[in-house]
Amino acid sequence: MSGTVTGADRLSDVRRINFRFSGRGRYLACLADHGHGRLAPELWDLADARPEPRVLRTRGEQTPMTVPIATDDGHLLLCHVGTEGVHRIVLAVPSRDDGRPEEHELGTVLGNGLGLVAGRGGGTAAVAFATGVEQSRVLRLSGRPEPPELVTVLPTLVGGGIWLDENGTRLAVRSRTGAGTAVLDLAGGALEPLTGPADDEHLLLAAPRAGVLLTAARRDGAYRLGVRLLHDDGPTVFPDRLNAIEGSVTPLALAPDGRRLALAVTRRARSHLLLHDLVEDITEESDLPGGTLFPLADWSGAHLRLIHTTSDRPPGPITVSGPAQRIPSAPEPSRTRWAGARVHTYDGPAGAIEAVVYGEPVTGAQVVLALHGGPEAAWQLGFDPLFQRLAAEGIAVVAPNQRGSTGYGAAHRDAIQGAWGGPDLADILHLGRALGAARGPLLERPALYGASYGAYLALLAAAAQPDLWARAAVVAPFLSGRELYEDGPATVRTMLDRLGGREEIHDDLGPRDLLRLADRLRAPTLIVHGERDPIIPVSHSRRLHDRLLRGRHHGAGSAYLEIPGAGHDPLSESDGKVVRDGLVGFLRTGSPPSA
């Protein structure tokens, strides 16, 4: 593909991933793509009143598998996790004049996997766990230009990493062989069981200074959060009000004194920040704009630091100093040029359907109905580069959380249990008819977009009511639940079993098999799939495209774009900008992208 990329294009393509705080919370690191199709490390100094990201223009190319670890002296460890068991570690020292950083190759680490934990001082910038078949090598990274130091070799596979002391010598790790939580003494290399919590409790967070631990355990048929002291033999306390909070609850951080717990709670299409007093068992909500919190935080001293994004601001750090006080990061350049979204409630066939909306779906020249993956997922009020690109082209977006979506209660979520392409398809068709009627005959019909399960659902909608849609663009669709069960990975088969994804629906449309329904797909269709998708085999898209080519009629066309080397989400990988360009161009004009 070719063409001029405008400043607005580059602006809307901002993407940030792989955030990590330094051990004591002074710095934050991530990877960012500013519209050039290339990831670069970013470093934030959180001691600044309004921190701004500093881009480090390193020599080597970064990938989504690169893990950036900020050190507490402002350097950056770049751990290039390899797919063939060979992992490179580089130290980048920023220059004073914003030029290229000084880079030092620290060495190569071999192992099936590589896990990293930011250190807390004492000559430890980070701890690395290189896992083999039945053992883990523990390596210390000093943050200086010297090779990793071997601390010990453990006769078991371990992961995670939660510091239990302020000096950074005792690290709680999770055994991957079912042996529970253990404590690694970095000074001597010994590994001992964590005493106190019951065998079925999982350690989530710790406040080292106070010795307070937050755990999770299954009690009375549900997972509950528990609080206990590190060296106390008494039972874990499971606070009633803490465990009665409504929504999807993610613990973020404990205050240094161990009294307060920061929680990200997802309700409907946005995140809420709750601060829970563990002594009084009461909760206060902090005032945050509508958006999404990442499951990452640092609580050092008086400041709680979080990663937050809104529909018109890419993810970045914010600092919370109290229940109603927040200090956002510095505004992005030309922030006002990004499109804001709103939440709108539509009438549905079985109740209200909430959607994240960009632009004017009724009066705009074009509108796209965007369907999320999962199916246990939901659209949130967060920054989305694809939706920003569509909005910049004047294309309205309606991103519904139809039945089957999370965040709206168990009944809404479980409505498609054993009925994939049933109640959720009815919601999408209802929305499509309502949008089409409201737009009238002079404006273009709605288009469809979806990824993963959303791609499958979008194609079902295009087949169920062919004349309702202008076109459909999908990423990584599967043919049917039964087909995916045959050749998908074990994790996907487990999900299909749990959600009843192989059950067939017997109605006028019949079994939800896209090969069987292919002749009903009359709207122009673009199918995009990563060549190395580990979740949904690329063969599903290849087979569907071949079937469409053999059965096409009514003048509609099918285009297929396979992304070499890409995985399940090619939009977030190295060719993500190329994929976005192709999707936006197709949704705007119906013209397939060039190979």
ROTORMAR-654470 format. One line per field, with one value per residue (C-alpha): residue number from 1; residue in three letters; x, y, z. Coordinates in Angstrom, 3 decimals. Example, Ala and Ser with C-alpha at 12.3 -4.5 7.8 and 13.67 -1.06 7.14 Angstrom:
2
pos: c(1;2) $
code: c(Ala;Ser) $
east: c(12.300;13.670) $
north: c(-4.500;-1.060) $
up: c(7.800;7.140) $
***
This chain:
595
pos: c(1;2;3;4;5;6;7;8;9;10;11;12;13;14;15;16;17;18;19;20;21;22;23;24;25;26;27;28;29;30;31;32;33;34;35;36;37;38;39;40;41;42;43;44;45;46;47;48;49;50;51;52;53;54;55;56;57;58;59;60;61;62;63;64;65;66;67;68;69;70;71;72;73;74;75;76;77;78;79;80;81;82;83;84;85;86;87;88;89;90;91;92;93;94;95;96;97;98;99;100;101;102;103;104;105;106;107;108;109;110;111;112;113;114;115;116;117;118;119;120;121;122;123;124;125;126;127;128;129;130;131;132;133;134;135;136;137;138;139;140;141;142;143;144;145;146;147;148;149;150;151;152;153;154;155;156;157;158;159;160;161;162;163;164;165;166;167;168;169;170;171;172;173;174;175;176;177;178;179;180;181;182;183;184;185;186;187;188;189;190;191;192;193;194;195;196;197;198;199;200;201;202;203;204;205;206;207;208;209;210;211;212;213;214;215;216;217;218;219;220;221;222;223;224;225;226;227;228;229;230;231;232;233;234;235;236;237;238;239;240;241;242;243;244;245;246;247;248;249;250;251;252;253;254;255;256;257;258;259;260;261;262;263;264;265;266;267;268;269;270;271;272;273;274;275;276;277;278;279;280;281;282;283;284;285;286;287;288;289;290;291;292;293;294;295;296;297;298;299;300;301;302;303;304;305;306;307;308;309;310;311;312;313;314;315;316;317;318;319;320;321;322;323;324;325;326;327;328;329;330;331;332;333;334;335;336;337;338;339;340;341;342;343;344;345;346;347;348;349;350;351;352;353;354;355;356;357;358;359;360;361;362;363;364;365;366;367;368;369;370;371;372;373;374;375;376;377;378;379;380;381;382;383;384;385;386;387;388;389;390;391;392;393;394;395;396;397;398;399;400;401;402;403;404;405;406;407;408;409;410;411;412;413;414;415;416;417;418;419;420;421;422;423;424;425;426;427;428;429;430;431;432;433;434;435;436;437;438;439;440;441;442;443;444;445;446;447;448;449;450;451;452;453;454;455;456;457;458;459;460;461;462;463;464;465;466;467;468;469;470;471;472;473;474;475;476;477;478;479;480;481;482;483;484;485;486;487;488;489;490;491;492;493;494;495;496;497;498;499;500;501;502;503;504;505;506;507;508;509;510;511;512;513;514;515;516;517;518;519;520;521;522;523;524;525;526;527;528;529;530;531;532;533;534;535;536;537;538;539;540;541;542;543;544;545;546;547;548;549;550;551;552;553;554;555;556;557;558;559;560;561;562;563;564;565;566;567;568;569;570;571;572;573;574;575;576;577;578;579;580;581;582;583;584;585;586;587;588;589;590;591;592;593;594;595) $
code: c(Met;Ser;Gly;Thr;Val;Thr;Gly;Ala;Asp;Arg;Leu;Ser;Asp;Val;Arg;Arg;Ile;Asn;Phe;Arg;Phe;Ser;Gly;Arg;Gly;Arg;Tyr;Leu;Ala;Cys;Leu;Ala;Asp;His;Gly;His;Gly;Arg;Leu;Ala;Pro;Glu;Leu;Trp;Asp;Leu;Ala;Asp;Ala;Arg;Pro;Glu;Pro;Arg;Val;Leu;Arg;Thr;Arg;Gly;Glu;Gln;Thr;Pro;Met;Thr;Val;Pro;Ile;Ala;Thr;Asp;Asp;Gly;His;Leu;Leu;Leu;Cys;His;Val;Gly;Thr;Glu;Gly;Val;His;Arg;Ile;Val;Leu;Ala;Val;Pro;Ser;Arg;Asp;Asp;Gly;Arg;Pro;Glu;Glu;His;Glu;Leu;Gly;Thr;Val;Leu;Gly;Asn;Gly;Leu;Gly;Leu;Val;Ala;Gly;Arg;Gly;Gly;Gly;Thr;Ala;Ala;Val;Ala;Phe;Ala;Thr;Gly;Val;Glu;Gln;Ser;Arg;Val;Leu;Arg;Leu;Ser;Gly;Arg;Pro;Glu;Pro;Pro;Glu;Leu;Val;Thr;Val;Leu;Pro;Thr;Leu;Val;Gly;Gly;Gly;Ile;Trp;Leu;Asp;Glu;Asn;Gly;Thr;Arg;Leu;Ala;Val;Arg;Ser;Arg;Thr;Gly;Ala;Gly;Thr;Ala;Val;Leu;Asp;Leu;Ala;Gly;Gly;Ala;Leu;Glu;Pro;Leu;Thr;Gly;Pro;Ala;Asp;Asp;Glu;His;Leu;Leu;Leu;Ala;Ala;Pro;Arg;Ala;Gly;Val;Leu;Leu;Thr;Ala;Ala;Arg;Arg;Asp;Gly;Ala;Tyr;Arg;Leu;Gly;Val;Arg;Leu;Leu;His;Asp;Asp;Gly;Pro;Thr;Val;Phe;Pro;Asp;Arg;Leu;Asn;Ala;Ile;Glu;Gly;Ser;Val;Thr;Pro;Leu;Ala;Leu;Ala;Pro;Asp;Gly;Arg;Arg;Leu;Ala;Leu;Ala;Val;Thr;Arg;Arg;Ala;Arg;Ser;His;Leu;Leu;Leu;His;Asp;Leu;Val;Glu;Asp;Ile;Thr;Glu;Glu;Ser;Asp;Leu;Pro;Gly;Gly;Thr;Leu;Phe;Pro;Leu;Ala;Asp;Trp;Ser;Gly;Ala;His;Leu;Arg;Leu;Ile;His;Thr;Thr;Ser;Asp;Arg;Pro;Pro;Gly;Pro;Ile;Thr;Val;Ser;Gly;Pro;Ala;Gln;Arg;Ile;Pro;Ser;Ala;Pro;Glu;Pro;Ser;Arg;Thr;Arg;Trp;Ala;Gly;Ala;Arg;Val;His;Thr;Tyr;Asp;Gly;Pro;Ala;Gly;Ala;Ile;Glu;Ala;Val;Val;Tyr;Gly;Glu;Pro;Val;Thr;Gly;Ala;Gln;Val;Val;Leu;Ala;Leu;His;Gly;Gly;Pro;Glu;Ala;Ala;Trp;Gln;Leu;Gly;Phe;Asp;Pro;Leu;Phe;Gln;Arg;Leu;Ala;Ala;Glu;Gly;Ile;Ala;Val;Val;Ala;Pro;Asn;Gln;Arg;Gly;Ser;Thr;Gly;Tyr;Gly;Ala;Ala;His;Arg;Asp;Ala;Ile;Gln;Gly;Ala;Trp;Gly;Gly;Pro;Asp;Leu;Ala;Asp;Ile;Leu;His;Leu;Gly;Arg;Ala;Leu;Gly;Ala;Ala;Arg;Gly;Pro;Leu;Leu;Glu;Arg;Pro;Ala;Leu;Tyr;Gly;Ala;Ser;Tyr;Gly;Ala;Tyr;Leu;Ala;Leu;Leu;Ala;Ala;Ala;Ala;Gln;Pro;Asp;Leu;Trp;Ala;Arg;Ala;Ala;Val;Val;Ala;Pro;Phe;Leu;Ser;Gly;Arg;Glu;Leu;Tyr;Glu;Asp;Gly;Pro;Ala;Thr;Val;Arg;Thr;Met;Leu;Asp;Arg;Leu;Gly;Gly;Arg;Glu;Glu;Ile;His;Asp;Asp;Leu;Gly;Pro;Arg;Asp;Leu;Leu;Arg;Leu;Ala;Asp;Arg;Leu;Arg;Ala;Pro;Thr;Leu;Ile;Val;His;Gly;Glu;Arg;Asp;Pro;Ile;Ile;Pro;Val;Ser;His;Ser;Arg;Arg;Leu;His;Asp;Arg;Leu;Leu;Arg;Gly;Arg;His;His;Gly;Ala;Gly;Ser;Ala;Tyr;Leu;Glu;Ile;Pro;Gly;Ala;Gly;His;Asp;Pro;Leu;Ser;Glu;Ser;Asp;Gly;Lys;Val;Val;Arg;Asp;Gly;Leu;Val;Gly;Phe;Leu;Arg;Thr;Gly;Ser;Pro;Pro;Ser;Ala) $
east: c(0.000;1.168;0.031;0.841;0.522;-0.755;0.011;-3.500;-2.859;0.326;-1.390;-4.298;-1.997;-0.362;-0.199;1.428;1.981;4.066;4.078;6.403;7.215;10.716;11.123;10.549;8.142;10.301;10.213;7.788;8.725;6.667;6.831;5.173;4.374;3.747;2.332;5.498;4.791;7.767;7.835;10.297;10.894;9.475;10.658;8.690;10.222;7.344;9.069;8.106;4.893;3.489;5.664;6.160;7.378;10.909;11.367;14.620;15.664;17.487;19.402;17.538;13.915;11.502;8.600;5.548;7.653;10.178;9.861;11.125;12.200;12.991;15.671;15.450;18.410;16.627;18.201;16.287;16.642;15.258;14.606;13.979;11.988;12.620;10.209;12.956;14.125;16.949;16.494;18.658;19.084;20.237;20.925;20.018;21.421;19.611;21.734;21.459;20.680;17.840;20.122;20.518;21.000;24.200;23.460;25.202;24.566;24.389;24.148;21.919;19.732;18.476;15.170;11.662;10.420;11.761;9.998;11.152;10.517;11.776;14.190;14.007;17.641;20.559;22.325;19.302;17.651;15.646;15.345;14.937;13.548;14.705;12.544;13.513;11.680;11.714;13.831;14.252;17.474;17.312;19.411;20.181;20.466;22.387;21.372;25.034;26.819;27.685;26.328;23.473;24.566;23.325;21.728;20.513;18.939;15.550;14.345;10.869;9.175;8.344;6.767;5.301;7.203;6.018;8.528;8.045;10.682;11.769;15.401;14.585;15.984;12.861;10.668;7.449;7.140;4.427;5.172;3.821;3.728;0.974;3.201;1.734;3.615;7.246;9.751;13.079;15.970;18.131;20.996;21.475;19.401;17.201;13.551;11.110;7.299;5.371;3.984;0.622;-1.799;-3.794;-2.667;-5.461;-4.742;-3.048;-0.843;-1.811;-0.151;2.050;2.871;6.462;6.839;3.657;3.875;0.294;-0.628;-3.602;-4.657;-7.451;-9.117;-12.250;-14.768;-18.475;-18.321;-16.672;-13.236;-12.867;-10.131;-8.397;-6.116;-3.472;-0.111;3.092;4.289;0.896;-0.245;-3.877;-6.513;-6.911;-9.697;-12.074;-13.747;-17.459;-17.827;-14.624;-16.008;-19.433;-18.181;-20.152;-18.384;-15.224;-12.690;-8.910;-6.641;-3.964;-1.787;-1.603;-0.696;2.741;1.109;-1.044;-4.299;-5.755;-6.191;-6.541;-8.986;-9.893;-13.558;-15.075;-18.767;-20.418;-18.100;-15.670;-13.303;-13.700;-10.912;-11.916;-9.810;-10.827;-9.960;-9.067;-9.418;-12.848;-13.961;-15.293;-14.768;-14.334;-14.317;-11.658;-12.763;-11.443;-12.750;-14.592;-11.944;-10.034;-7.496;-4.710;-4.089;-0.839;-0.021;2.643;1.938;5.082;4.942;1.906;1.321;-0.615;0.454;-1.750;-2.002;-5.184;-6.633;-9.705;-11.259;-9.301;-6.060;-3.634;-2.653;-0.237;0.459;-1.741;-1.026;-3.683;-2.982;-6.357;-9.908;-10.778;-7.357;-5.668;-2.739;-2.839;0.231;1.080;-1.353;-0.285;0.709;-2.364;-4.590;-7.681;-7.446;-8.355;-12.000;-13.854;-16.414;-19.617;-21.751;-25.191;-27.975;-30.010;-33.229;-32.669;-34.926;-34.567;-33.568;-31.101;-27.833;-25.059;-22.529;-19.402;-20.116;-17.865;-19.311;-22.924;-24.236;-27.577;-26.530;-22.920;-22.007;-20.925;-21.221;-19.492;-20.993;-17.901;-18.104;-15.674;-13.940;-14.130;-16.984;-16.378;-15.248;-16.664;-15.831;-14.463;-13.994;-10.313;-8.107;-8.492;-6.218;-8.541;-11.592;-9.545;-8.596;-12.217;-13.325;-10.611;-12.093;-15.546;-16.832;-19.047;-18.548;-21.092;-19.338;-22.110;-21.850;-24.534;-25.694;-22.715;-20.584;-19.071;-19.670;-23.472;-24.267;-24.368;-27.629;-26.327;-22.980;-24.464;-27.197;-25.143;-24.135;-24.664;-26.006;-23.147;-24.685;-28.103;-29.100;-25.980;-26.742;-30.336;-29.011;-26.678;-29.391;-31.762;-29.160;-28.399;-32.066;-32.542;-29.497;-30.489;-34.028;-32.837;-30.344;-32.944;-32.548;-30.206;-27.314;-25.149;-26.181;-24.113;-20.890;-19.657;-16.295;-15.225;-12.167;-11.900;-15.338;-16.546;-15.386;-17.406;-20.447;-20.093;-20.077;-23.087;-24.908;-23.916;-25.265;-28.432;-29.642;-27.522;-29.291;-28.803;-25.074;-22.844;-19.732;-17.931;-14.288;-13.155;-9.919;-9.211;-12.655;-13.344;-15.736;-17.805;-17.424;-17.217;-14.545;-12.508;-12.730;-11.170;-8.004;-7.784;-5.350;-6.226;-7.066;-9.642;-11.178;-11.511;-13.296;-15.613;-16.520;-17.095;-19.261;-21.064;-19.547;-20.117;-23.864;-25.942;-28.914;-31.901;-33.874;-34.578;-30.920;-29.741;-26.345;-23.907;-21.316;-19.807;-18.952;-22.590;-23.752;-21.172;-23.619;-25.659;-22.696;-23.487;-21.869;-18.226;-16.054;-12.450;-10.897;-7.602;-5.670;-2.196;-0.173;0.960;-2.237;-1.888;-5.545;-7.592;-5.726;-5.247;-6.707;-10.193;-9.856;-8.175;-10.975;-13.671;-12.062;-11.753;-15.408;-16.472;-14.513;-16.180;-19.659;-19.695;-22.682;-24.679;-21.524;-20.026;-16.334;-14.240;-10.731;-8.227;-5.162;-2.838;-0.192;3.146;4.487;1.593;-0.325;-3.900;-4.018;-2.182;-3.478;-1.135;1.934;4.694;2.466;-0.418;-0.443;-0.620;-3.553;-5.335;-4.784;-6.307;-9.285;-10.048;-9.689;-11.994;-14.623;-14.572;-14.640;-15.158;-11.906;-9.698;-6.155;-3.285;-1.083) $
north: c(0.000;3.525;7.069;10.142;9.845;13.117;14.495;13.533;9.973;9.736;11.287;8.859;5.848;6.323;2.969;2.071;-1.404;-3.317;-0.796;-1.463;0.625;0.668;-1.147;1.928;3.648;6.611;5.694;4.108;2.366;1.167;0.552;3.057;3.358;6.921;6.097;4.912;1.191;0.756;0.296;2.343;2.424;5.318;6.398;8.593;10.349;10.339;12.751;15.542;17.355;16.583;13.831;13.547;10.474;10.448;8.304;6.291;5.740;2.462;0.711;-2.578;-3.071;-3.645;-6.095;-6.724;-9.478;-6.912;-6.298;-2.854;-2.576;0.898;1.083;3.511;5.516;6.220;3.559;0.968;-2.794;-4.183;-7.897;-9.307;-12.486;-14.839;-17.411;-20.021;-19.996;-17.456;-14.165;-11.015;-8.433;-4.887;-1.951;1.474;4.567;7.751;10.613;14.096;15.707;13.378;11.717;7.976;6.186;4.388;0.668;-2.301;-5.931;-7.705;-11.208;-13.966;-16.107;-19.537;-20.975;-21.931;-18.714;-15.583;-13.760;-10.447;-8.540;-5.006;-4.919;-2.772;-1.743;-3.500;-3.819;-5.486;-3.589;-6.657;-10.372;-12.747;-16.278;-18.406;-21.526;-24.866;-28.161;-28.823;-26.057;-22.292;-20.311;-17.132;-14.238;-10.856;-7.803;-4.990;-2.216;-1.663;-2.728;-6.200;-9.700;-11.200;-12.879;-16.398;-16.419;-20.010;-22.857;-23.957;-27.539;-26.314;-23.879;-20.541;-17.292;-14.065;-12.130;-10.008;-8.323;-9.080;-6.706;-3.150;-4.144;-6.300;-9.611;-11.712;-12.377;-14.388;-16.540;-18.824;-22.447;-23.562;-27.185;-26.730;-26.328;-22.935;-19.766;-19.897;-17.281;-16.861;-15.440;-13.631;-13.318;-17.059;-18.511;-20.594;-21.315;-21.897;-22.197;-19.074;-19.833;-18.559;-18.574;-21.740;-24.029;-22.860;-19.152;-17.169;-14.233;-11.130;-8.105;-7.174;-4.048;-4.844;-2.110;-3.135;-6.863;-6.927;-9.514;-9.620;-13.088;-14.703;-18.013;-19.839;-19.721;-20.577;-21.158;-17.836;-16.247;-13.875;-11.412;-12.022;-9.967;-11.256;-10.350;-11.865;-13.410;-14.104;-17.711;-16.679;-17.248;-14.982;-12.410;-12.085;-8.650;-8.743;-5.333;-5.718;-8.900;-7.393;-4.759;-4.992;-5.310;-6.950;-6.272;-6.128;-5.395;-2.873;-1.954;-1.767;1.482;1.397;1.228;-1.699;-0.046;0.920;-1.143;0.336;-1.522;-1.152;-2.026;-2.395;-1.654;-1.366;0.497;2.162;1.600;2.981;3.489;2.446;2.931;0.421;0.846;-2.682;-1.834;-0.229;-2.303;0.780;2.044;5.486;6.140;8.378;10.881;9.738;10.686;7.991;5.633;2.418;1.498;-0.935;-3.752;-2.135;0.343;1.531;2.944;4.511;7.081;9.346;8.808;6.097;5.874;4.236;3.684;5.235;5.940;7.706;7.647;10.785;10.159;7.267;5.294;7.027;7.563;9.453;10.128;9.959;11.664;11.066;9.877;13.016;14.230;13.224;14.624;13.476;13.102;15.904;16.207;14.540;16.907;18.248;16.201;18.121;16.577;13.166;12.201;11.707;8.964;8.809;6.013;5.684;3.299;1.713;-0.237;-3.933;-6.920;-8.050;-4.878;-2.009;-2.302;0.074;1.148;3.277;5.793;8.037;10.682;10.851;7.396;8.681;11.705;10.901;9.884;6.434;4.334;1.147;-1.318;-2.687;-6.021;-7.018;-10.366;-12.708;-13.418;-12.736;-9.153;-5.660;-2.359;0.231;4.001;3.664;4.947;2.865;3.713;2.068;3.978;7.178;6.533;5.918;9.071;11.075;9.868;11.064;7.531;7.150;4.109;2.239;-0.355;-2.241;-4.427;-6.832;-9.841;-12.014;-8.985;-8.632;-5.774;-5.856;-8.638;-12.411;-12.663;-10.419;-12.260;-15.746;-15.107;-16.804;-19.805;-22.686;-20.238;-18.555;-16.500;-16.557;-13.694;-11.688;-12.003;-10.912;-7.789;-6.912;-7.397;-5.254;-2.471;-2.739;-2.416;0.502;2.360;1.707;2.967;6.072;6.915;6.612;5.682;8.548;7.569;4.487;1.395;0.477;-1.463;-4.242;-4.715;-7.403;-9.216;-12.833;-13.755;-10.359;-11.296;-14.506;-12.611;-9.897;-12.470;-14.212;-10.875;-10.276;-13.715;-13.504;-10.264;-9.630;-6.486;-4.660;-3.997;-1.989;-4.134;-6.187;-6.150;-8.817;-9.869;-13.486;-15.090;-18.758;-20.918;-22.354;-23.429;-27.052;-26.369;-24.347;-27.146;-29.528;-27.538;-24.797;-24.922;-26.546;-23.191;-22.447;-25.910;-25.420;-22.100;-23.696;-26.412;-23.889;-21.566;-24.175;-22.864;-26.118;-26.223;-25.772;-23.445;-24.745;-21.823;-20.392;-19.459;-22.905;-23.990;-21.084;-22.465;-19.823;-22.325;-23.390;-19.762;-18.482;-18.148;-15.698;-13.286;-10.757;-7.581;-6.897;-8.620;-8.132;-10.915;-10.267;-12.962;-13.322;-16.129;-17.428;-16.929;-19.245;-18.864;-19.228;-21.130;-19.132;-22.061;-20.895;-17.655;-19.362;-21.894;-19.243;-17.025;-19.943;-20.812;-17.216;-17.067;-20.237;-19.141;-15.371;-13.839;-10.616;-8.704;-8.638;-9.369;-11.051;-9.848;-11.626;-10.099;-12.502;-10.809;-12.704;-13.615;-11.971;-13.556;-13.274;-9.471;-8.115;-4.624;-4.483;-5.972;-4.548;-4.300;-2.833;0.443;-1.383;-3.419;-0.306;1.458;-1.494;-1.788;1.936;2.175;-0.783;0.424;3.859;2.865;-0.884;-1.159;-4.053;-3.222;-4.028;-6.912) $
up: c(0.000;-0.639;-0.035;2.000;5.782;7.244;10.665;11.757;10.620;12.649;15.637;15.672;15.349;18.766;20.565;23.894;25.323;27.899;30.747;33.688;36.770;38.208;41.512;43.690;41.327;40.240;36.533;34.092;30.846;27.910;24.159;21.840;18.150;17.014;13.620;11.923;12.226;14.573;18.342;20.400;24.163;26.152;29.588;32.008;35.032;37.491;39.843;37.434;38.270;34.809;33.384;29.655;27.786;26.449;23.340;23.282;19.693;20.123;17.362;17.383;16.437;19.300;19.072;21.262;22.877;24.184;27.931;29.028;32.672;34.015;36.696;39.600;38.256;34.970;32.776;30.782;30.497;27.231;27.365;23.914;24.570;21.663;20.275;19.849;23.467;22.932;24.807;24.542;27.275;26.464;28.789;27.353;29.083;27.953;26.688;28.128;24.775;23.680;21.155;20.767;24.085;24.923;24.510;26.101;25.184;28.543;27.149;25.888;28.137;27.100;28.269;27.243;28.837;30.492;33.320;34.781;38.003;38.687;41.629;44.768;45.210;46.819;43.478;41.856;39.011;37.975;38.604;35.662;35.703;32.769;32.797;31.289;31.219;34.965;36.489;36.680;36.625;38.695;37.354;38.886;36.628;38.305;35.909;35.036;31.819;33.083;32.357;34.386;37.602;38.294;41.754;41.910;39.955;41.302;40.738;39.782;37.416;39.014;37.857;39.143;41.758;44.751;47.052;50.739;52.143;51.379;50.860;47.855;49.127;49.737;46.701;46.734;43.619;42.323;41.539;38.182;39.319;41.896;44.980;45.914;46.827;47.937;49.112;47.323;49.373;46.835;49.329;49.682;46.835;49.163;48.331;51.186;51.396;52.325;55.760;56.911;53.962;53.352;50.551;48.253;48.728;45.959;46.906;44.929;46.589;49.537;51.516;52.575;55.204;57.031;56.312;54.966;52.333;49.983;48.871;46.899;47.600;46.559;49.373;49.214;45.461;44.551;44.693;47.631;48.589;51.904;54.156;56.540;58.107;56.819;60.095;61.674;62.110;62.455;59.780;56.769;57.063;54.115;54.579;53.778;52.138;50.159;48.673;48.000;45.547;42.311;38.982;37.718;40.484;39.930;42.932;41.933;44.908;48.687;50.432;52.089;55.543;54.394;55.390;52.004;48.867;45.372;43.126;39.464;39.066;35.620;35.341;31.976;29.558;31.979;34.878;38.384;40.935;44.438;47.574;50.235;53.911;55.024;58.727;58.551;55.528;53.721;50.179;48.617;44.878;43.387;40.780;37.387;33.941;32.030;30.718;31.342;34.014;33.198;35.740;36.885;39.655;42.048;45.505;46.909;49.677;49.413;45.708;43.934;40.287;37.695;33.944;32.572;29.143;27.805;24.362;23.409;25.327;24.794;27.888;30.237;33.934;36.335;40.001;42.695;46.022;47.657;46.997;45.004;43.861;40.651;38.707;35.083;32.935;30.535;27.628;24.409;21.575;19.766;22.023;20.952;17.490;18.818;18.709;21.952;22.394;24.410;25.793;24.244;25.186;22.381;22.648;22.031;21.394;25.020;26.835;26.630;24.682;25.669;23.048;22.784;20.011;17.920;15.610;14.419;13.462;12.199;10.155;9.275;5.755;6.950;10.083;11.186;13.660;15.464;17.299;20.056;20.463;23.403;23.572;27.288;26.706;26.213;24.566;26.996;26.951;26.120;23.333;20.168;17.194;14.660;15.875;15.842;12.227;11.288;13.102;11.316;8.010;9.056;9.688;12.755;14.985;17.096;19.305;21.173;24.240;23.135;25.118;25.968;26.920;30.375;32.813;32.737;35.165;34.975;33.029;30.244;30.125;30.223;27.641;24.904;27.006;24.597;21.994;20.147;17.378;19.050;21.385;20.478;16.756;17.434;19.178;16.286;13.670;15.713;15.959;12.248;11.326;13.714;12.371;8.777;9.360;11.201;8.454;5.729;2.044;1.078;3.338;3.031;4.951;8.050;7.587;9.865;11.567;14.019;15.343;16.567;17.956;16.755;13.241;13.409;14.689;12.029;9.230;10.771;10.733;7.115;6.197;8.298;6.688;3.565;2.353;5.645;5.280;2.959;3.547;6.200;7.305;9.749;11.463;12.459;12.070;12.758;10.776;13.625;17.220;16.133;13.515;16.012;18.551;16.039;15.339;17.999;20.948;24.269;25.909;23.211;23.478;27.226;26.634;24.061;26.552;29.341;27.247;25.162;21.942;20.039;20.591;17.450;17.108;15.185;13.800;10.363;9.853;10.933;12.311;12.627;10.203;7.912;5.182;5.089;5.082;2.582;-0.313;1.767;2.123;-0.587;0.779;-0.169;2.413;3.562;5.650;7.465;9.331;10.845;9.300;12.718;14.704;17.749;18.781;15.582;12.861;9.668;7.756;8.828;6.856;3.929;3.629;3.958;1.315;-1.087;-0.503;-1.139;-4.382;-5.623;-4.676;-5.220;-6.986;-7.092;-8.089;-4.582;-4.024;-1.383;-0.525;1.689;3.369;5.177;7.307;7.193;10.623;12.474;15.331;16.565;16.666;13.611;14.421;17.427;15.769;13.585;10.503;12.510;10.623;7.282;8.583;9.879;6.558;4.715;7.036;7.013;3.247;2.699;5.173;3.548;-0.135;-0.389;-2.349;-1.193;-0.072;-2.396;-1.369) $
***
